[in-house]
Amino acid sequence: MSFFQTCLKYDDFQPDTVLGQFGKKDVEQVLNKETLKGDDFLALLSPAAEYFIEEMAQKAHRLTVQQFGKVIQLYTPMYLSNFCTNHCLYCGFNSKNNIFRKQLSPEEVEIEAAAIAKTGLKHILILTGGARKIATPEYIKSCVKIISKYFKSICIEIYALETEEYAELIEAGVDCITIYQETYNTGLYKYLHPKGPKQNFQYRLNAPDRACKAGIRSVNIGALLGLDDWRKEAFLTGLHAEYIRHYFPEVELGISLPRIKPHEGSFQPPHVVTDKNFVQIMLAFRLFLPRAGIAISTREPAVLRDNIIRLGATKMSAGSSTKVGGWTTGDNNTGQFDISDHRTVQEIKEQICKLGYQPVFKDWQPIFKEAL
């Protein structure tokens, strides 16, 4: 059991050729279906579906309200370390980049967590670079124990781990993992990761499986949009999500839609993903996976984020910084990438309310557990 065989199957997938076979009637038929399959999802990503963005948006809105209500869960990232041994060409933490490196001490972790908690947020995403010997699993576990005093839900976005290591972090207080495959194109993946442990495509691809086997409550996956043809990447991400849902039905499934952003270094994304493309991807995901959460980060500008709240998003980051200790001590180090929405947590909360939605600071499941 592995999604790797599916990736190999679609390595020679030519989006222009395959997607050009879909016409307007095909898209109309898909929009009239209650349950979608892989080919239906592909039709919604096709050029023909661009003529039905409004119809897709209306159905996506109905499905989202039906499954999640008119709520948006808020979270923020907290960077613990930017040391890295990987040479990922698209990342500001690339070990070849001459940036100031920093890792938070236990005391700094406490200060940072306390500062973030004052905003009212109860859901946090903690991140590190890919330097396993510096930001060790033991270090991350010790940080989780500190952070758990302030937050009800802790998600990790770190290097891939073994099943037993995920289990230890879950025991310490982690309930969610976010891990991007970056690209599902095996050849491109090798080019983009010329050196470092992240070179191993299959090991990273199977990380969500290992976390699920360890008992994680929630898994978020995604591709870094802009590295390869967005239609192909979105399609494979959707199939990967469907795979996780099939084999691990007890796990809460989430999808993130990160577009590559400017960062330290000279890498330029080879594929443009316009706002219209971005919206089409999100709508297609919602129609294909009605029960999956969809997270939209501060990589995206405020205006776009405000306009897509009604179209399928369920989670949004707020008050974000991609610097280590960015809330309290991160003025002197370089962020992983540039953010576009610089509003405070309070400002985003107020805007969500203006749009008729409710900002939620806690996951429902931890609240339910407390009631028991």
Contacts in CASP RR format, 6 or more apart in sequence:
PFRMAT RR
TARGET T0000
AUTHOR 0000-0000-0000
METHOD contacts of the structure
MODEL  1
MSFFQTCLKYDDFQPDTVLGQFGKKDVEQVLNKETLKGDDFLALLSPAAE
YFIEEMAQKAHRLTVQQFGKVIQLYTPMYLSNFCTNHCLYCGFNSKNNIF
RKQLSPEEVEIEAAAIAKTGLKHILILTGGARKIATPEYIKSCVKIISKY
FKSICIEIYALETEEYAELIEAGVDCITIYQETYNTGLYKYLHPKGPKQN
FQYRLNAPDRACKAGIRSVNIGALLGLDDWRKEAFLTGLHAEYIRHYFPE
VELGISLPRIKPHEGSFQPPHVVTDKNFVQIMLAFRLFLPRAGIAISTRE
PAVLRDNIIRLGATKMSAGSSTKVGGWTTGDNNTGQFDISDHRTVQEIKE
QICKLGYQPVFKDWQPIFKEAL
1 209 0 8 1.000
1 247 0 8 1.000
2 202 0 8 1.000
2 205 0 8 1.000
2 206 0 8 1.000
2 209 0 8 1.000
3 205 0 8 1.000
3 206 0 8 1.000
3 209 0 8 1.000
3 239 0 8 1.000
3 240 0 8 1.000
3 243 0 8 1.000
4 201 0 8 1.000
4 202 0 8 1.000
4 205 0 8 1.000
4 206 0 8 1.000
6 236 0 8 1.000
6 239 0 8 1.000
6 240 0 8 1.000
6 243 0 8 1.000
7 184 0 8 1.000
7 186 0 8 1.000
7 201 0 8 1.000
7 205 0 8 1.000
7 236 0 8 1.000
8 186 0 8 1.000
10 184 0 8 1.000
10 232 0 8 1.000
10 235 0 8 1.000
10 236 0 8 1.000
11 185 0 8 1.000
11 186 0 8 1.000
11 187 0 8 1.000
13 232 0 8 1.000
13 235 0 8 1.000
15 229 0 8 1.000
15 231 0 8 1.000
15 232 0 8 1.000
18 42 0 8 1.000
19 42 0 8 1.000
19 45 0 8 1.000
19 46 0 8 1.000
19 47 0 8 1.000
19 48 0 8 1.000
19 231 0 8 1.000
20 46 0 8 1.000
20 47 0 8 1.000
20 48 0 8 1.000
22 42 0 8 1.000
22 43 0 8 1.000
22 46 0 8 1.000
22 47 0 8 1.000
22 48 0 8 1.000
22 49 0 8 1.000
23 46 0 8 1.000
23 48 0 8 1.000
24 48 0 8 1.000
24 51 0 8 1.000
24 52 0 8 1.000
26 43 0 8 1.000
26 46 0 8 1.000
26 48 0 8 1.000
27 43 0 8 1.000
27 44 0 8 1.000
27 46 0 8 1.000
27 48 0 8 1.000
27 49 0 8 1.000
27 51 0 8 1.000
27 52 0 8 1.000
28 52 0 8 1.000
30 36 0 8 1.000
30 40 0 8 1.000
30 43 0 8 1.000
30 44 0 8 1.000
30 287 0 8 1.000
31 52 0 8 1.000
31 55 0 8 1.000
31 56 0 8 1.000
31 59 0 8 1.000
31 287 0 8 1.000
33 40 0 8 1.000
36 44 0 8 1.000
36 287 0 8 1.000
36 288 0 8 1.000
38 239 0 8 1.000
38 242 0 8 1.000
38 288 0 8 1.000
40 288 0 8 1.000
41 235 0 8 1.000
41 238 0 8 1.000
41 239 0 8 1.000
41 284 0 8 1.000
41 287 0 8 1.000
41 288 0 8 1.000
42 235 0 8 1.000
43 49 0 8 1.000
44 56 0 8 1.000
44 280 0 8 1.000
44 283 0 8 1.000
44 284 0 8 1.000
44 287 0 8 1.000
44 288 0 8 1.000
45 231 0 8 1.000
45 234 0 8 1.000
45 235 0 8 1.000
45 280 0 8 1.000
45 281 0 8 1.000
45 284 0 8 1.000
46 231 0 8 1.000
49 56 0 8 1.000
49 280 0 8 1.000
49 284 0 8 1.000
50 276 0 8 1.000
50 280 0 8 1.000
53 276 0 8 1.000
53 279 0 8 1.000
53 280 0 8 1.000
53 283 0 8 1.000
56 280 0 8 1.000
56 283 0 8 1.000
56 284 0 8 1.000
56 287 0 8 1.000
57 279 0 8 1.000
57 283 0 8 1.000
57 310 0 8 1.000
57 311 0 8 1.000
59 287 0 8 1.000
60 282 0 8 1.000
60 283 0 8 1.000
60 286 0 8 1.000
60 287 0 8 1.000
60 311 0 8 1.000
60 312 0 8 1.000
61 310 0 8 1.000
61 311 0 8 1.000
61 312 0 8 1.000
63 286 0 8 1.000
63 287 0 8 1.000
63 290 0 8 1.000
63 312 0 8 1.000
64 286 0 8 1.000
64 290 0 8 1.000
64 311 0 8 1.000
64 312 0 8 1.000
64 313 0 8 1.000
64 314 0 8 1.000
66 290 0 8 1.000
67 290 0 8 1.000
67 291 0 8 1.000
68 293 0 8 1.000
68 314 0 8 1.000
70 356 0 8 1.000
70 357 0 8 1.000
70 358 0 8 1.000
71 314 0 8 1.000
71 357 0 8 1.000
71 358 0 8 1.000
71 359 0 8 1.000
71 360 0 8 1.000
72 309 0 8 1.000
72 313 0 8 1.000
72 314 0 8 1.000
72 315 0 8 1.000
72 316 0 8 1.000
72 352 0 8 1.000
72 357 0 8 1.000
72 358 0 8 1.000
72 359 0 8 1.000
72 360 0 8 1.000
73 123 0 8 1.000
73 314 0 8 1.000
73 315 0 8 1.000
73 316 0 8 1.000
73 359 0 8 1.000
73 360 0 8 1.000
73 361 0 8 1.000
73 363 0 8 1.000
74 121 0 8 1.000
74 123 0 8 1.000
74 315 0 8 1.000
74 316 0 8 1.000
74 317 0 8 1.000
74 318 0 8 1.000
74 345 0 8 1.000
74 348 0 8 1.000
74 349 0 8 1.000
74 359 0 8 1.000
74 360 0 8 1.000
74 361 0 8 1.000
75 121 0 8 1.000
75 123 0 8 1.000
75 124 0 8 1.000
75 125 0 8 1.000
75 153 0 8 1.000
75 155 0 8 1.000
75 315 0 8 1.000
75 316 0 8 1.000
75 317 0 8 1.000
75 318 0 8 1.000
76 116 0 8 1.000
76 119 0 8 1.000
76 121 0 8 1.000
76 124 0 8 1.000
76 125 0 8 1.000
76 317 0 8 1.000
76 318 0 8 1.000
76 319 0 8 1.000
76 320 0 8 1.000
76 345 0 8 1.000
77 124 0 8 1.000
77 125 0 8 1.000
77 126 0 8 1.000
77 127 0 8 1.000
77 157 0 8 1.000
77 317 0 8 1.000
77 320 0 8 1.000
77 321 0 8 1.000
77 322 0 8 1.000
78 112 0 8 1.000
78 113 0 8 1.000
78 116 0 8 1.000
78 124 0 8 1.000
78 125 0 8 1.000
78 126 0 8 1.000
78 127 0 8 1.000
78 147 0 8 1.000
78 325 0 8 1.000
78 327 0 8 1.000
79 126 0 8 1.000
79 127 0 8 1.000
79 128 0 8 1.000
79 321 0 8 1.000
79 322 0 8 1.000
79 323 0 8 1.000
79 324 0 8 1.000
79 325 0 8 1.000
79 326 0 8 1.000
79 335 0 8 1.000
79 336 0 8 1.000
80 103 0 8 1.000
80 104 0 8 1.000
80 109 0 8 1.000
80 126 0 8 1.000
80 127 0 8 1.000
80 128 0 8 1.000
80 135 0 8 1.000
80 139 0 8 1.000
80 140 0 8 1.000
80 143 0 8 1.000
80 324 0 8 1.000
81 102 0 8 1.000
81 103 0 8 1.000
81 104 0 8 1.000
81 128 0 8 1.000
81 129 0 8 1.000
81 131 0 8 1.000
81 134 0 8 1.000
81 135 0 8 1.000
81 139 0 8 1.000
81 324 0 8 1.000
82 93 0 8 1.000
82 99 0 8 1.000
82 101 0 8 1.000
82 102 0 8 1.000
82 103 0 8 1.000
82 128 0 8 1.000
82 129 0 8 1.000
82 323 0 8 1.000
82 324 0 8 1.000
82 333 0 8 1.000
82 334 0 8 1.000
82 335 0 8 1.000
82 336 0 8 1.000
83 101 0 8 1.000
83 103 0 8 1.000
83 128 0 8 1.000
83 129 0 8 1.000
83 130 0 8 1.000
83 131 0 8 1.000
83 134 0 8 1.000
83 135 0 8 1.000
84 91 0 8 1.000
84 93 0 8 1.000
84 94 0 8 1.000
84 95 0 8 1.000
84 129 0 8 1.000
84 130 0 8 1.000
84 131 0 8 1.000
85 95 0 8 1.000
85 130 0 8 1.000
85 131 0 8 1.000
85 132 0 8 1.000
85 133 0 8 1.000
85 196 0 8 1.000
85 197 0 8 1.000
86 93 0 8 1.000
86 94 0 8 1.000
86 95 0 8 1.000
86 129 0 8 1.000
86 130 0 8 1.000
86 193 0 8 1.000
86 195 0 8 1.000
86 196 0 8 1.000
86 197 0 8 1.000
86 198 0 8 1.000
86 199 0 8 1.000
87 94 0 8 1.000
87 95 0 8 1.000
87 96 0 8 1.000
87 193 0 8 1.000
87 194 0 8 1.000
87 195 0 8 1.000
87 196 0 8 1.000
88 94 0 8 1.000
88 182 0 8 1.000
88 192 0 8 1.000
88 193 0 8 1.000
88 198 0 8 1.000
89 191 0 8 1.000
89 192 0 8 1.000
89 193 0 8 1.000
89 194 0 8 1.000
89 267 0 8 1.000
90 182 0 8 1.000
90 192 0 8 1.000
90 224 0 8 1.000
90 227 0 8 1.000
90 260 0 8 1.000
90 263 0 8 1.000
90 267 0 8 1.000
90 269 0 8 1.000
91 263 0 8 1.000
91 336 0 8 1.000
91 337 0 8 1.000
92 99 0 8 1.000
92 263 0 8 1.000
92 264 0 8 1.000
92 265 0 8 1.000
92 334 0 8 1.000
92 335 0 8 1.000
92 336 0 8 1.000
92 337 0 8 1.000
93 99 0 8 1.000
93 129 0 8 1.000
93 130 0 8 1.000
93 336 0 8 1.000
94 264 0 8 1.000
94 265 0 8 1.000
97 264 0 8 1.000
97 265 0 8 1.000
97 334 0 8 1.000
99 264 0 8 1.000
99 333 0 8 1.000
99 334 0 8 1.000
99 335 0 8 1.000
100 332 0 8 1.000
100 333 0 8 1.000
100 334 0 8 1.000
101 333 0 8 1.000
102 324 0 8 1.000
102 325 0 8 1.000
102 330 0 8 1.000
102 332 0 8 1.000
102 333 0 8 1.000
103 134 0 8 1.000
103 135 0 8 1.000
103 139 0 8 1.000
103 324 0 8 1.000
104 112 0 8 1.000
104 143 0 8 1.000
104 324 0 8 1.000
104 325 0 8 1.000
104 329 0 8 1.000
106 142 0 8 1.000
106 143 0 8 1.000
106 146 0 8 1.000
108 325 0 8 1.000
108 328 0 8 1.000
108 329 0 8 1.000
109 143 0 8 1.000
109 146 0 8 1.000
109 147 0 8 1.000
110 146 0 8 1.000
111 328 0 8 1.000
111 329 0 8 1.000
112 325 0 8 1.000
112 326 0 8 1.000
112 327 0 8 1.000
112 328 0 8 1.000
112 329 0 8 1.000
113 124 0 8 1.000
113 146 0 8 1.000
113 147 0 8 1.000
113 149 0 8 1.000
113 150 0 8 1.000
113 151 0 8 1.000
114 150 0 8 1.000
115 327 0 8 1.000
115 328 0 8 1.000
116 124 0 8 1.000
116 150 0 8 1.000
116 327 0 8 1.000
117 150 0 8 1.000
117 151 0 8 1.000
119 318 0 8 1.000
119 319 0 8 1.000
119 344 0 8 1.000
119 345 0 8 1.000
119 346 0 8 1.000
120 345 0 8 1.000
120 361 0 8 1.000
121 151 0 8 1.000
121 318 0 8 1.000
121 345 0 8 1.000
121 361 0 8 1.000
122 151 0 8 1.000
122 152 0 8 1.000
122 153 0 8 1.000
122 361 0 8 1.000
122 362 0 8 1.000
122 363 0 8 1.000
123 151 0 8 1.000
123 152 0 8 1.000
123 153 0 8 1.000
123 155 0 8 1.000
123 361 0 8 1.000
123 362 0 8 1.000
123 363 0 8 1.000
124 147 0 8 1.000
124 150 0 8 1.000
124 151 0 8 1.000
124 153 0 8 1.000
124 154 0 8 1.000
124 155 0 8 1.000
125 155 0 8 1.000
125 156 0 8 1.000
125 157 0 8 1.000
125 178 0 8 1.000
125 317 0 8 1.000
126 140 0 8 1.000
126 143 0 8 1.000
126 144 0 8 1.000
126 147 0 8 1.000
126 154 0 8 1.000
126 155 0 8 1.000
126 156 0 8 1.000
126 157 0 8 1.000
126 158 0 8 1.000
127 156 0 8 1.000
127 157 0 8 1.000
127 158 0 8 1.000
127 336 0 8 1.000
128 135 0 8 1.000
128 140 0 8 1.000
128 158 0 8 1.000
128 159 0 8 1.000
129 135 0 8 1.000
129 158 0 8 1.000
129 159 0 8 1.000
130 158 0 8 1.000
130 159 0 8 1.000
130 197 0 8 1.000
130 198 0 8 1.000
132 159 0 8 1.000
132 197 0 8 1.000
135 158 0 8 1.000
137 161 0 8 1.000
137 165 0 8 1.000
137 168 0 8 1.000
137 169 0 8 1.000
140 156 0 8 1.000
140 158 0 8 1.000
140 169 0 8 1.000
141 168 0 8 1.000
141 169 0 8 1.000
141 172 0 8 1.000
144 154 0 8 1.000
144 156 0 8 1.000
144 169 0 8 1.000
144 172 0 8 1.000
144 173 0 8 1.000
144 174 0 8 1.000
145 172 0 8 1.000
145 173 0 8 1.000
147 154 0 8 1.000
148 154 0 8 1.000
148 172 0 8 1.000
148 173 0 8 1.000
152 362 0 8 1.000
152 363 0 8 1.000
152 366 0 8 1.000
152 367 0 8 1.000
153 175 0 8 1.000
153 176 0 8 1.000
153 362 0 8 1.000
153 363 0 8 1.000
153 366 0 8 1.000
154 173 0 8 1.000
154 174 0 8 1.000
154 175 0 8 1.000
154 176 0 8 1.000
155 174 0 8 1.000
155 175 0 8 1.000
155 176 0 8 1.000
155 177 0 8 1.000
155 178 0 8 1.000
155 218 0 8 1.000
155 220 0 8 1.000
156 169 0 8 1.000
156 174 0 8 1.000
156 176 0 8 1.000
156 177 0 8 1.000
156 178 0 8 1.000
157 177 0 8 1.000
157 178 0 8 1.000
157 179 0 8 1.000
159 197 0 8 1.000
159 198 0 8 1.000
160 179 0 8 1.000
160 198 0 8 1.000
160 203 0 8 1.000
160 204 0 8 1.000
160 206 0 8 1.000
160 207 0 8 1.000
160 210 0 8 1.000
161 169 0 8 1.000
161 207 0 8 1.000
161 210 0 8 1.000
161 211 0 8 1.000
162 210 0 8 1.000
163 210 0 8 1.000
163 211 0 8 1.000
163 213 0 8 1.000
163 214 0 8 1.000
164 214 0 8 1.000
166 174 0 8 1.000
166 177 0 8 1.000
166 210 0 8 1.000
166 211 0 8 1.000
166 214 0 8 1.000
166 215 0 8 1.000
166 216 0 8 1.000
167 214 0 8 1.000
167 215 0 8 1.000
170 214 0 8 1.000
170 215 0 8 1.000
170 216 0 8 1.000
174 216 0 8 1.000
175 216 0 8 1.000
175 217 0 8 1.000
175 218 0 8 1.000
175 363 0 8 1.000
175 366 0 8 1.000
176 216 0 8 1.000
176 217 0 8 1.000
176 218 0 8 1.000
176 219 0 8 1.000
176 220 0 8 1.000
176 252 0 8 1.000
177 207 0 8 1.000
177 208 0 8 1.000
177 211 0 8 1.000
177 216 0 8 1.000
177 218 0 8 1.000
177 219 0 8 1.000
177 220 0 8 1.000
178 219 0 8 1.000
178 220 0 8 1.000
178 221 0 8 1.000
178 256 0 8 1.000
179 204 0 8 1.000
179 207 0 8 1.000
179 208 0 8 1.000
179 211 0 8 1.000
179 219 0 8 1.000
179 220 0 8 1.000
179 221 0 8 1.000
180 221 0 8 1.000
180 222 0 8 1.000
180 223 0 8 1.000
180 224 0 8 1.000
180 256 0 8 1.000
180 258 0 8 1.000
181 189 0 8 1.000
181 204 0 8 1.000
181 205 0 8 1.000
181 221 0 8 1.000
181 222 0 8 1.000
181 223 0 8 1.000
181 237 0 8 1.000
181 240 0 8 1.000
182 189 0 8 1.000
182 192 0 8 1.000
182 193 0 8 1.000
182 223 0 8 1.000
182 224 0 8 1.000
182 227 0 8 1.000
183 189 0 8 1.000
183 192 0 8 1.000
183 223 0 8 1.000
183 224 0 8 1.000
183 227 0 8 1.000
183 228 0 8 1.000
183 233 0 8 1.000
184 223 0 8 1.000
184 228 0 8 1.000
184 232 0 8 1.000
184 233 0 8 1.000
184 236 0 8 1.000
184 237 0 8 1.000
184 240 0 8 1.000
185 227 0 8 1.000
185 228 0 8 1.000
185 232 0 8 1.000
185 233 0 8 1.000
186 201 0 8 1.000
188 227 0 8 1.000
188 228 0 8 1.000
189 201 0 8 1.000
190 199 0 8 1.000
190 201 0 8 1.000
192 227 0 8 1.000
193 199 0 8 1.000
198 204 0 8 1.000
208 219 0 8 1.000
208 221 0 8 1.000
208 240 0 8 1.000
208 244 0 8 1.000
209 244 0 8 1.000
209 247 0 8 1.000
209 248 0 8 1.000
211 219 0 8 1.000
212 219 0 8 1.000
212 244 0 8 1.000
212 247 0 8 1.000
212 248 0 8 1.000
212 251 0 8 1.000
215 251 0 8 1.000
216 251 0 8 1.000
217 251 0 8 1.000
217 252 0 8 1.000
217 365 0 8 1.000
218 251 0 8 1.000
218 252 0 8 1.000
218 253 0 8 1.000
218 254 0 8 1.000
219 244 0 8 1.000
219 248 0 8 1.000
219 251 0 8 1.000
219 252 0 8 1.000
219 253 0 8 1.000
219 254 0 8 1.000
220 254 0 8 1.000
220 255 0 8 1.000
220 256 0 8 1.000
220 295 0 8 1.000
221 237 0 8 1.000
221 240 0 8 1.000
221 241 0 8 1.000
221 244 0 8 1.000
221 254 0 8 1.000
221 255 0 8 1.000
221 256 0 8 1.000
222 237 0 8 1.000
222 240 0 8 1.000
222 255 0 8 1.000
222 256 0 8 1.000
222 257 0 8 1.000
222 258 0 8 1.000
223 233 0 8 1.000
223 234 0 8 1.000
223 236 0 8 1.000
223 237 0 8 1.000
224 258 0 8 1.000
224 259 0 8 1.000
224 260 0 8 1.000
225 233 0 8 1.000
225 234 0 8 1.000
225 257 0 8 1.000
225 258 0 8 1.000
225 259 0 8 1.000
225 260 0 8 1.000
225 271 0 8 1.000
225 273 0 8 1.000
225 278 0 8 1.000
225 281 0 8 1.000
226 233 0 8 1.000
226 259 0 8 1.000
226 260 0 8 1.000
226 269 0 8 1.000
226 270 0 8 1.000
226 271 0 8 1.000
226 272 0 8 1.000
226 273 0 8 1.000
227 233 0 8 1.000
227 260 0 8 1.000
227 269 0 8 1.000
227 270 0 8 1.000
227 271 0 8 1.000
228 270 0 8 1.000
228 271 0 8 1.000
229 271 0 8 1.000
230 271 0 8 1.000
230 273 0 8 1.000
230 277 0 8 1.000
230 281 0 8 1.000
234 281 0 8 1.000
234 284 0 8 1.000
234 285 0 8 1.000
237 255 0 8 1.000
237 285 0 8 1.000
238 255 0 8 1.000
238 285 0 8 1.000
238 288 0 8 1.000
238 289 0 8 1.000
241 253 0 8 1.000
241 254 0 8 1.000
241 255 0 8 1.000
241 285 0 8 1.000
241 289 0 8 1.000
241 292 0 8 1.000
242 288 0 8 1.000
242 289 0 8 1.000
244 251 0 8 1.000
244 253 0 8 1.000
245 251 0 8 1.000
245 253 0 8 1.000
245 289 0 8 1.000
245 292 0 8 1.000
252 293 0 8 1.000
252 365 0 8 1.000
253 289 0 8 1.000
253 291 0 8 1.000
253 292 0 8 1.000
253 293 0 8 1.000
254 292 0 8 1.000
254 293 0 8 1.000
254 294 0 8 1.000
254 295 0 8 1.000
255 285 0 8 1.000
255 289 0 8 1.000
255 292 0 8 1.000
255 293 0 8 1.000
255 294 0 8 1.000
255 295 0 8 1.000
256 294 0 8 1.000
256 295 0 8 1.000
256 297 0 8 1.000
257 278 0 8 1.000
257 281 0 8 1.000
257 282 0 8 1.000
257 285 0 8 1.000
257 294 0 8 1.000
257 295 0 8 1.000
257 296 0 8 1.000
258 297 0 8 1.000
258 299 0 8 1.000
259 273 0 8 1.000
259 278 0 8 1.000
259 299 0 8 1.000
259 300 0 8 1.000
260 269 0 8 1.000
260 337 0 8 1.000
261 299 0 8 1.000
261 337 0 8 1.000
261 338 0 8 1.000
261 339 0 8 1.000
261 340 0 8 1.000
262 337 0 8 1.000
262 338 0 8 1.000
263 335 0 8 1.000
263 336 0 8 1.000
263 337 0 8 1.000
263 338 0 8 1.000
264 334 0 8 1.000
264 335 0 8 1.000
273 281 0 8 1.000
275 304 0 8 1.000
278 300 0 8 1.000
278 304 0 8 1.000
279 308 0 8 1.000
279 311 0 8 1.000
282 294 0 8 1.000
282 296 0 8 1.000
282 308 0 8 1.000
282 311 0 8 1.000
282 312 0 8 1.000
282 313 0 8 1.000
283 311 0 8 1.000
283 312 0 8 1.000
285 292 0 8 1.000
285 294 0 8 1.000
286 292 0 8 1.000
286 294 0 8 1.000
286 311 0 8 1.000
286 312 0 8 1.000
293 314 0 8 1.000
293 315 0 8 1.000
294 312 0 8 1.000
294 313 0 8 1.000
294 314 0 8 1.000
294 315 0 8 1.000
295 313 0 8 1.000
295 314 0 8 1.000
295 315 0 8 1.000
295 316 0 8 1.000
295 317 0 8 1.000
296 305 0 8 1.000
296 308 0 8 1.000
296 313 0 8 1.000
296 315 0 8 1.000
296 316 0 8 1.000
296 317 0 8 1.000
297 316 0 8 1.000
297 317 0 8 1.000
297 320 0 8 1.000
297 339 0 8 1.000
298 305 0 8 1.000
298 317 0 8 1.000
298 318 0 8 1.000
298 319 0 8 1.000
298 320 0 8 1.000
298 339 0 8 1.000
298 340 0 8 1.000
298 341 0 8 1.000
298 342 0 8 1.000
299 337 0 8 1.000
299 339 0 8 1.000
299 340 0 8 1.000
300 340 0 8 1.000
300 341 0 8 1.000
301 340 0 8 1.000
301 341 0 8 1.000
302 340 0 8 1.000
302 341 0 8 1.000
302 342 0 8 1.000
302 343 0 8 1.000
302 351 0 8 1.000
305 313 0 8 1.000
305 316 0 8 1.000
305 341 0 8 1.000
306 351 0 8 1.000
306 355 0 8 1.000
309 316 0 8 1.000
309 352 0 8 1.000
309 355 0 8 1.000
309 357 0 8 1.000
310 355 0 8 1.000
310 357 0 8 1.000
316 348 0 8 1.000
316 352 0 8 1.000
318 343 0 8 1.000
318 344 0 8 1.000
318 345 0 8 1.000
318 348 0 8 1.000
318 349 0 8 1.000
319 342 0 8 1.000
319 343 0 8 1.000
319 344 0 8 1.000
319 345 0 8 1.000
319 348 0 8 1.000
320 339 0 8 1.000
320 341 0 8 1.000
321 327 0 8 1.000
321 330 0 8 1.000
321 335 0 8 1.000
321 339 0 8 1.000
322 335 0 8 1.000
322 336 0 8 1.000
322 337 0 8 1.000
322 338 0 8 1.000
322 339 0 8 1.000
323 330 0 8 1.000
323 331 0 8 1.000
323 333 0 8 1.000
323 334 0 8 1.000
323 335 0 8 1.000
324 330 0 8 1.000
324 333 0 8 1.000
324 335 0 8 1.000
341 348 0 8 1.000
343 351 0 8 1.000
348 359 0 8 1.000
349 359 0 8 1.000
352 358 0 8 1.000
352 359 0 8 1.000
353 359 0 8 1.000
END
